[in-house]
Amino acid sequence: MCLAVPGRVIDIGEKDGTRMATVDFGGVVKEVCLEYLPDLRVGEYAIVHVGFALQRLDEASARQTLELFAELGMLQEEFGDPWEQAAEAGGAPWPFADDSEDEVKEAARP
């Protein structure tokens, strides 16, 4: 599923001639294109879909939506690790949940 998720702009810059923002989605931070909302400012909220800020949103609505998405597990579905999600969907436990990096490398060896 691909959601339109509200996020808070924490930084704005330019990348290859395109206005971009660093956006916080309730703890998950992603880079987002601001071409559809060129006047969006740091501290404001926007609805983001597939990496594009599409609509400005007030803070109360954004927080309420993020809380609901988190409650329903939709933020994990949208931003979580796809390999971990596939393992869970197949009924297998995620094998690397508490392993150190060295243990993960050792387990991956043939």
C-alpha positions in Angstrom: 0.0 0.0 0.0 1.2 3.5 -0.7 -0.1 6.2 1.7 -0.2 9.9 1.6 1.5 10.7 4.9 1.7 14.0 6.8 5.1 15.2 7.7 6.9 18.2 9.2 9.5 20.1 7.2 12.7 20.3 9.2 15.1 21.6 6.5 14.9 23.0 3.0 17.5 23.0 0.3 18.2 22.5 -3.4 19.3 19.3 -5.1 20.1 19.4 -8.9 18.0 22.5 -9.3 15.0 21.1 -7.5 13.7 22.5 -4.2 13.8 19.7 -1.7 13.0 19.3 2.0 14.0 17.0 4.8 10.7 15.9 6.3 9.9 14.1 9.6 7.1 11.6 9.5 6.7 10.9 13.2 10.3 9.8 13.7 11.0 8.6 10.2 13.0 11.2 8.2 12.9 11.3 4.4 13.8 13.6 1.5 10.8 15.1 -0.3 10.4 17.2 -3.4 8.7 20.6 -2.9 8.0 21.5 -6.6 4.2 21.3 -6.0 4.4 23.5 -2.9 7.2 25.9 -3.6 6.2 28.3 -0.7 6.3 25.6 2.0 8.5 26.6 4.9 10.5 24.9 7.7 8.2 24.0 10.5 5.1 23.6 8.3 3.3 20.3 7.7 2.4 18.8 4.3 0.8 15.7 3.0 3.5 13.7 1.1 2.8 11.0 -1.5 5.6 9.0 -3.3 8.2 11.6 -2.3 6.2 14.8 -3.3 4.7 17.3 -0.9 1.2 17.7 -2.3 -0.8 19.8 0.2 -0.2 22.0 3.2 -1.7 20.7 6.4 -2.3 22.2 9.9 -0.3 20.8 12.8 -3.2 19.4 14.7 -4.5 17.4 11.7 -1.0 16.2 10.9 -0.4 14.9 14.4 -3.8 13.3 14.7 -3.3 11.5 11.4 0.2 10.3 12.3 -1.1 9.0 15.7 -3.8 7.1 13.9 -1.4 5.7 11.3 1.0 4.6 14.1 -1.9 3.0 16.0 -3.0 1.0 13.0 0.6 0.0 12.1 0.4 1.8 8.8 3.6 3.8 9.4 5.6 0.6 9.8 3.9 -0.7 6.7 4.8 2.4 4.7 8.3 3.1 6.1 9.4 -0.3 7.6 12.0 -2.7 6.3 10.5 -4.6 3.4 12.6 -7.7 4.1 11.4 -7.8 7.7 7.8 -7.3 6.6 8.2 -10.2 4.0 9.6 -12.5 6.7 6.7 -11.7 9.1 4.1 -12.1 6.3 5.5 -15.5 5.6 5.2 -16.5 9.3 8.9 -16.5 9.9 10.5 -14.5 12.7 12.9 -11.7 11.6 16.3 -13.4 12.2 18.3 -10.3 12.8 16.2 -8.5 15.4 18.7 -8.5 18.2 21.9 -9.6 16.5 25.1 -7.6 16.4 26.4 -6.6 12.9 29.2 -9.3 13.2 26.7 -12.0 14.0 24.5 -11.0 11.0 27.6 -11.2 8.7 28.5 -14.6 10.1 24.9 -15.9 9.7 24.9 -14.7 6.0 28.0 -16.7 5.1 27.4 -20.0 3.2 
